[in-house]
Amino acid sequence: MANLIRTISDPCPIWSSEAEPNEVELLREWIITNGLGGYASGTVCGLPTRRYHGLLIAALPAPLGRTILLNQVLERLAFDDGRTIALVRESLDGRPAWLAVCEIAEFRLEAGLPVWRFDFGDVVLEKRVLIPHWQNTVHVAYQMVGGSARSVQMQLRPLVHFRSHDAPVDAPHPGNYRFTAWGDRYEVSVAGPMPTLRMFLHGRKPAFTLDTVRTTEITFRLEAQRGYPSVGDQWSPGFFHAELTRDEPVVLVASAEPWDVARAMSFDEAMRAERRRRSRLLRMARHNQAGEDSFHAELVLAASDFLIKPAGRVEDATRAQAAGEDIRTVIAGYHWFTDWGRDTMISLEGLTLSTRRFTEAEFILRTFAHYVRDGLIPNMFPEGETHGLYHTADATLWFFHAIHRYVQVSDDRETLVALLPRLMDIADRHIEGTHFGIGVDPADGLLRQGAEGYQLTWMDAKVEGWVVTPRRGKAVEINALWYNALKLLEGWVREYRGDELAARYARHAQQASFSFNERFWYEDGGYLYDVVDGENGDDSACRPNQIFAISLDHEILDRARWKPVLEVVRSKLLTPVGLRSLAPGHPDYRPRYFGDLRARDAAYHQGTVWTWLIGPFVDAWLKVHPDDRAGARGFLEGFHPHLDEGALGTISEIFDAEPPYTPRGCVAQAWSVAEVLRAWVKTASQ
């Protein structure tokens, strides 16, 4: 792990009061997470550009959810000769406070953890940010690593705007802040449910100067681009200061935890613990095959960011712990997604099985089994809530796929047997019909879905009352998943319940397969319809959803049609970073995902590239070309350079549909990382 370093040299130019930072630098971000859903994140160059950027976004019980408690810290170095250097641009009371604005000499990730290096000649400084696992605590550490000076005075001004991380940057502050100090302990609090922010400083001669300031006119550039309020303010009670020397670093600790937890570990202890944890993850993920390299290792560490113990679901955690288990789920993406059933089930193999975290996979499957209602698992859990929303037609079918892959790798038959009654009930509910128009059409055995105002498939963009990609009817991937689920269930039931019960699911699978191959083949295009029996008839738009008719373990598509379908997907939809969601040339095709919410959602599934689809494409490729493991590996090479853009060391949610394939959406997406990692392991040389 010592060699697992990703370095960005000269990541930020020197700015003057007239100069603006390069747009590329503002798009480079970093993120670290705490295993609870909380995180710290920002741009490499130090300017906050999103509402989600902050040093402590705590994961709190409902109804709060993830909450920004420490937005940023303004950092200055004061020299004996009177010079004052600010590490980033400052604005106090709305007035630019241009002192000397430093150049960041280097930014790097050390095993996924961010490190900045500043070189002032007489002082060379390194800054590190660390969040201990399963704590709502952040350590910001400064170490003198070179230069001629023996010491320098460090000044650190915390800025706060207590709010939900989803709240706009101009949201009102929750009331008057109260600042309390005793000894070396400092607290910021407000009336109401918000937790107290606790802070303390390690260093030589630490002290605090009370100097209340409100910053105004803070501009968040990406919020402006995305059509949201983009100017806000933050409040500071004053600033910490301490002497920074070669022998003694300065460390600011901020926490939402009780004092005994927040002070339980020094920065060095917390860093050693985190490095051990990361080393253990890498050891667990080792496979007895070639291809384990730094790319694989970075993806293993990136995958760990999405596996969380959800804060605040006390009843669920209590129930699981009583059975000797624990509760786990998957954050679909940072910064704004919560846990989604569909994303969790698609991601499970890459996040947990490819990394050999079998116990967590079991916890996730058992957790979601408990949430099954009327034959459906939740689509999502809204921020700050403990109950899920169930408007999805595919998440529950992906549940079967995830269980199958888990049992294949772990051979945990006990969990399979425990879940089997729920799986049979799910299938029966789908056959009989359940909510949102989800049910089997008895005329042809195909699964239909649709309800007014809902988008139930993964192409789920909706603006107010406008469903952008209406797919009500019989969608191609829904029926591929339905057939796969039926065949899996048939095998499990035959093994544990007997042939008679299994025959029922076999008959439904056979009918669905026959009807699918009769109805979905689009002869004029040589590929599959995206939807049949839709609101406007059969939809011949060329979309990537057809790949699942080949890629799943039980393929619903006749083998004779695999090669032409795969070739159409390769020629029209494949890019270096995933599959387009719609082929160029279609009237609704959008090459760029950009602008306000309406403009973005109009492009979300109308050409925009989705990374996670590369996994099913690789699966399908290897079924058609079983000896071309090297060719399949080649489809993943485009992700190497991407680890140096967006959020460094991880993979974005989506990309523009045309070169240069600019990363968009969430800077870190669970199924993107999971499917690239899974495909990377699958295509390794034997």
N, C-alpha and C positions, 0 to 999 in steps of 0.2 A: 504493500500500500504506500510505502514511502515514495515510490516513483510515480504515483498516480496524481500528477500535477498538470493542470491545464492553465497555460499562461497567455495573457493578452498583454503584449508589450506596447508601451505608449498608448494606453487606452483612452486618454483624455487630453486634448490639446490645452495649451495655456490660453485662458480667456482674458480679455480686457473688458472694460465697461461697454465697449462698442461691439465686441465680438459675441457671436452666439455659438453654442456647441453644435458640432456636426450631428445631423439627424441620426446617422448610424450609431453614434455613441449613446444617444438617448434610447435606442432600441436594444442595447445590450443591458441585460438585467441579471440579477442574482437572486436566489431564493434559498432559504434553509427552513426546515420545518421541525415540529416538536413531537410528532406522533399522536397528537390530539386533534389535529386540524388547524392549529395555530401555526404562525410562521413569522419570519422577518424577511423583508424584500426591498429592493431598490434598484436604481440604475448603477452601473459600474462607476459612472462619473460623479455620482453623489446627488444629482438633482432629482427630487421626486417628480414623477410625471403621471402617476396614476393615483387614484384615491386609495388604492391598496398598498401603496408603499409606506413602510414604517419599520421600526426596529422591534416593536413588540405588538403583534396582533394576537391577542390571547384567545384561546378557545374556551368559552364559558358556558355554563349550563343555560338551558332555556329559561326565560325568553331572550336572553342576550345574544347567544351565538358568538361568532368571532368579532372581537372588539379591538379597535386600535386604542392602545393606551399610551404608547410612546411613539410619536411620529418620527422625529429625527433628533439628532444632536448636532448643534453647531460647534465646530471644533476650531480652536485657535492655539497657536504657539506664541508665547511672549518671550522674547530674548532679552538678555541683560543690556544690549545696546539700544533698546527701545523699539526694535522691529516687532511687528505683530503680523502673523501669517494665518489666514483662514484656510482651512483645508478644502472648503467648498464656498461657493458664492453665498453671501448673506444679504438679508433684507430685514431691517428692524424698523418697526413702526412705519412701514411702507416706504422707507427711504433706503436706497441702496447703500450698504455699508462696505464699500470697496476698500479693502485693505490691500494685502497682496494675496492673490488667488493662486493657489499652488497648482502645479502640474502633478498628476498621478504618474509616477514613473513606471508602475507595473501593477497589474491586477492578475491574480491567479486563484485557482481553486486547488486546494490541497485535500485530496480525497473528498471533493465536493464542498469543502468549507472555504469561505471567501477570505482572501488576504489582499490588502492594499499596501503598496510600498510608495512612500513619498521621499524624495531626495532633495534636500535644501542645501547640500554642500556640507555645511558644518553639522547638520543633523540629518540622519537617515532614519526614517520612522516606518514601522509596520503596524497596521491596524487589522484586527481580527474581530469577527462577530460570531458568537456561538449561542445556540439555544440548547440547553440540556434536554435530553429525551424525556417526554412525558411531564414536562414542566412548562408553565407559562412564565418563563424567566429568560432574560437575555443578558449576556456578558459582552461588553464592547471594550476590547483591550488594545492598548497602545504600548509598543515596545521600541526603545531606541536600539537600532541594530548597527549603526555606523556613524561616521562623521567625526569632526574634531571636538565638538562641544561635549562637556561632561554632563550637563543638565540643561533643561529648558522647562519653563512653566507651561503646564497644560491647562487650558480652560475649556470646559464642556458645558454648553447650555442646552438642557433638555427642552424640547418643544412638544406640547400636547394638544390634542383635540379629541377628547373622549367621544367616540361615536362607533356605530356599527361599521365594519369595514366596507359594507355595501352602500352606506350613506354617502350622499354627494359631499364634495369638499366644502361646499358653502352651508352645510347643515348647521343649525344653531348648536352652540356648546350646551351641554346638559345642565348648566347652572354656573354659579360662581364656584371657582376652584378654591379649595382650602389647602393651604400648605402648612405642614406640621414638621417640626424638627426637634429631635432630642438626641443628644450624643452624636453618634455618626449615622443616625437613621433619619430618613427624610420621606415624607408621604405627601402625595397629592390625592385629594378626594373631592367628591361632589355629593350632594344629597341625592338619595334615590338608590336604584339597584346597582349602579356601576360599582365595580370593585375599587379598592384603593391601589394606587400605583406606589410601590415601595422602591426606594432607591438608596444606594450607598456607594461610596467610592473607596477603592483601594489605591494606595500610592504613598509616596513620601510627603508628609505634612498635608494631608487632605483637609479641605475646608469648603465651605459653601458661602457665597455672597448673595444675599437677598437683593434682587434687582428685577422686579416684575416688568415684563415686556410682553406686548402682544404684536406678533408679526402679522402683517396684512399684505394683500396683493400677491400672495403666493400662487403662481400659475402652474397648473398641472397640464402639460401639453397634450398628453394622450387623451385626457378627458375631453379637451376641446375638440380634438379630431373625431372623437366618438360621439360628439353631439351632446355632452353632458356639462353641467356647471363645472367650470375649470379654475375658478379663483376662490381661494379660501384664506383663512387665517388660523394661527395657532398661538398658544399662550405658554409663557415660560415664567417660572417663579424666580429665576436667577441662574447662577452658574456655579458649577463645581470647579475647583482648581487644586492642582497638586504638582509637585516637582517630579518631572520625568527624568530618570537617570538611566545609565547603562545597566545598572544592577537591579533596578526596581521599576516594573511597568506601572502604568496607570490603568485601572480597570473600573469602568462604570457598570454596575449591576442594577437592572430594573426588573421588577417582578410583580405579578398579581397573586403570587403565592403568599402564605403566611411567612412571617419573618424567619421561623426556624427552618422552613424549607428553602427559602431564598438564600439563606446564609449557610446552608449545610455544606456546600462545596466551594472551594476557591476556584478561580478561573483555571489554574493549572490542573486541579483535580477533575473539574468538569471536562476539560479538553482531553485529558487522558482517558476518561470514561467514554467519551464520544468516539475517540479514535479506536478504542478497543471494540466498541459496538460495531463500528464500520468494518473493522478488520474481520470480525466474526461473521458479518453478513457476506463478505467476499469469500471467506473460507467455506461457508455453507453452500454458496452458489457454484462452487467448482464442479465441473463436469469432467468425466473421464474421456475427453475428446479434445482434438486440436481446436484452435480458434478462440481460446480464452486469452484476451488481450486487454489493453487499456480501454478500448471501446466497450467491450463486454463489461468490464469492471465499473466503468462510469454509469452504464445503464443499470447495473445491479443497485448501485447507490441511489440513482435517480428513482428507481422503482420503490425504494423504501419510503420515499416521501409521501406516497399515496396510501400506504397501509396505516390506518389509525385506529385508536381506541376512542370512540366518539364521546366527547365530553357531554355530560348532562343527561344521558339516557339511563337514569338510575334504575328504573324498574327492569329494563332489559339486562343491564349489567348484573343486578341482584339475582335475576332468574338464571342467568348463565353461570354465575359463580356458585350458586347452590348446586348445580349439576357438575361442579368441578371443571367448568369451562370458563371462557371469557368472551367478551363481545368485541368484534372487529368489523370494520367496514372499509370502504375505499373512497377517498376523496376523488371525484371525477377529474378535477383540474383546478390548478391555482392560477388566478387568485379567487375567482368568484363561485365556482361550483361547490356544491355540497356532495353528499354521497347519492349516487344514482344507481338504481338496480341494474339497468342495462349496461352501463359502463363497468360496474363492478363485475358482472358475470363475464363480459367480454375480456376484461383485464385480468381476471383471476389467474389464468394459466401463466401469463407472462410475469405478473407481479409475485406470485407465490410458488408456482410449480417449477418454473424455469430457474428460480432462485432457491428452491428446495426449502421453502418455508411452509411445510405441510401443515403444521399445527394451526398457523394463522389461516390457511385455506379452509381447514375444517371449521374454525370459529366463524368465518365469514359465511359459509354455507349454512351452518346451523342457525346463525343469527337471522339470515334472510328467510329460512324455512319458518321461523317463528312469525315472520311478518306476513305470510301468505294469507290472503283474504279472498274468498270467492274465486279461487283459482288463479290469482294474480299476485305477483310480488310488487313492492312499491316501485314506481318510476323514479321517485326522488323524495328526499326529506328536506323541506324548506329550511332555510337558515333560521336557527333559534327555535325550532319546533321538534317535538319528539314523535310525531305521527306522520306517516308517509302519505304521498299522493299516488294513486294507482293507475293513472291514465297512460298505460303503455300496453302495446300488443306483443312486443318482442322480448322484453326483459325476462319474462317468465320462461319463454322458450330457450333463451340463452342459459337459464338456470340449469336445464337438463344437460346442455353441452358442458358447462363448468363442472357439474357433478361427475360426468363421465370422465373428463380429463383428470379430475382429482383422483378418482378411484383407480384409473389406469396407472397412475404414477405411485400412489400411496398404498394401494391395495387395502384401503380402509373399508372393508365390507360392513363393519358395524355401523358406520355413518350412513352408508347406502341403505341398509335395512331400516334404520331409524327414519330415513326420509321417504322411503318408498310409499307409505300410505298417502303422504301429502302429494307426491308426484302422480299417483293414480288419481287422486281427487282433482288435481290440476287438469289432467287430460280429460277426465269426465266432464268437468265444468266447461272446457273448451268445446267438447262434442255437443253438449246440451245448449251452450250459449251462456255467456256471462256479461259483465258490464261493457259499456262503450261499443256495443254491437259486435263484440268479439265472439265468434262461434263458427262452427262448421256448417257449410251449406250442404244439406243432405242430398242435394241433386248431384253434386260432383265430388264431395268429400274435401273440398278446398276450404281453407280457413279465411274467413272474411273479417273485416274490422272497419270501424268508422263510427264516429259520433259527431254531431254538429258542433263546430267550434274547437275540436280537439285534433291534434296531430299525434297519432299513436305509434308511429314508427320512429326510427332513429333520425329520419329527416324531419325534424320537429320544429322548424322555425315558424314562429307565429308573432305577428305584430298587431296588438289590439285584437280586432276580430278577423284579421286577414291571416289565413293559413297559407303560407307561401307555396308549399309543395303539397297540394291536396292529394292524398294517396288512399282515400277511402275506397274500399273494394277488396280485391284479393291481390296483395302485394307479393312480388316474387320472392323476396328474402323471408317474409313471414311464412310462406308455404314451404320453402326449403327448410326452415327451422322447425316447422310443425312436423314434417315428415321425419326429420332427424330425431326429434323428441319421441315420436311414436315408435320408431325402430329401437331406440335405446330402451324405452319403457317395455316394449315387447320382450327384449332380452332379459331385462331385470325381473320382470314378472314371471317369465318362464322359469328362471332360475330359482325364485323364492316362493312363487305362488302356484305354479303349475301351468300346463299347456292350455287348459281351457280358458282361463282368464287372459293369457297372453294372446290367444287367437283373436280376441276382440280388437286389440290394438293393431294386430297384424292386418286385419281386414281394412281398418281405417287407413293404415299406411298404404296398402296396395291401391285402394281407391284414389287416394290423394296423388300417388305417383302416376297412375294412368292419366288422370285428369290434367295434372300439371303438364305432362309432355304433350298432351293434345291441345291445351289451351295457351300455353305460354310461348310456344315457338313462333317468332316473328320472321316469316319466310323472306320477306323483302329485304330485311336487314341482316339476316343470318345470325341473329342473337335473340335474346328473350325480352318479351314485354316486361315493362316495369310493374304494371298493374293491369289486371284484367277485371272486367265487370266493374269498372270504376264509375265515378260520377259522370264522366264524359266518354264512357266506353273503355276500350283497351288503349293503354298508354304505351306508345312505342319509343318514348324517350330513351336514349342509350345511357344507362346509369350503371354504377358499379354493383348495385344490389344483386345482379344476376350471378356474380361470382360465387355466391354462397350455394348455388345449386350444384357446384362442383366441389367446393372447398370443405364442406362439413363432412364428418365421418361417414354418415349415410347420405350419399349423393342422390338427390331426387331426379337429376337430369340424366337422360339416357347417355351412355358413354359415347355414342357416335357423334353427339353434338358438343362434347367437351372442347375439342380443339377449335372449332369455329368460334365458339363463344369466347374462349380464352384469347384468341387472336384479335377479336374485335375490342375486348377490354384492353389488351396490350397496346393496340395501335391508336385507339381513340382516348383512352383514359389514363394510361400509365404516365407518371412523371418521376423525376428522381426522388421525390419526397412523399409519394403516395399516389392515390387514384383520384382523378377528378370526379366530382359528383354529378357531372353532366358533360356530355361530349360537345366539343366546339362545333359550331354550325347550327345548333338548336336555337330557336328564337329567344329562349329564356336564358341562354348562356351568358354568364358574367365572368370576365377574366380576373377581376380584382375585388377583393373583400375590403372595403374601405368606406368611411363616412359615418353618418349618424346611424342610429339603430335601425331605421327603416331601410336605409341603403344597404347596410350590412346584412340584415336578415333576407333582403331580396337576393343576395349573392351567396348566402350561407350554404345552400345545397344546389346551387345552379352553376356549378363549374368549380367552385372552391375545392382545393385539394385536401383530402382527409388522410392523414398519415396512417391511422389504424388499419385502413383497408389494405395496406401493403402485406399484412400478415395473411389474410385469406387469399390474396393474389399469389403469394409464394406457395401456399398450400396447394392451390389449384395448379400452379405451374409444375410442381413436383409430381402431381398425379398424372399430368399429361406428358411430362418429361422426367421420368423418375431417375434417370442417370445424370441429370444436369444440375447437380448440387452447386457447382461453381457458378452457373448462370443465375440460379436463384439467389445466391449470395450477392451477385452483382447488382441486383435490384435494391440492395440495402446500402450501397456505397455512398449514396447521396446524403446519408444522415451523418457521416463523419464531419464534413464542414459545418453542418448545422449546429453541432455542439459548441461552436464558437460564435453563434449569433443567438438572438432572442435571449432567453434565460440560459446562461452558459451551463453546459453539462447536462442538459435535459432536452426534451423534445416538445415542440409547440403543438397546439391543437390542430391548426389548419394552416394552409399556405395559399397565396394567390395561384390562380390556375395557369399563369403564363410566366416565363422567365422574367426576373430572376427568382421567382417563387418566394416572395417575401413572406416570412412567418407572420401569422396573424392569430387572433383569438387568444385563448389562454396560453401563457408562456410555458406552462408545464402541464401536460395532459396525460392522465393515467393510461388510457388505452393506446395512445401514441407510443409511450415508452414501453408498455407491456408487449405490444405486438411486434415492434422492432426487435426487442430483446428476445422474444420467443422465436422469431424467424431467424435471428442471428445464431441462436443456439441450434436450431433445427438444421441450418445449412452449414454448420461446421463440418470440416473434413473428418471422416471416421478413421 
